Amino acid sequence: MQVNDLGLGGVVEIIPKKFGAARGFFSEVYSRQRFHDAGITQDWMQDNQSCSAEKGVLRGLHFQVAPAAQDKLIRVLWGSIFDVAVDIRNGSPSYG
């Protein structure tokens, strides 16, 4: 697993390893231990999946405050995305 720090406090890109074979490939996309070893210590409570049927779909802005705040794990299964993260945490080094 490769973890790239994207320079926005807590935002990282996770690239799982793919193990190819004649039948296709296998990829471990989540391992609590491997995430923890990479410094990702959130305990995932929920996993959702959505599908955009059309090209160019805009999916919502995610913002919550405690006690209902959530970390986001976004996975692209097919195609590509243009993902934007904006730091609106007052007092954060990358605020604004």
Secondary structure, 3 states (H helix, E strand, C coil): CEEEEEEECCEEEEECCCEEECCEEECCCCCHHHHHHCCCCCCCCCCCCCCCCCCCCCCCCCCCCCCCCCCCCCCCCCCCCCCCCCCCCCCCCCCC
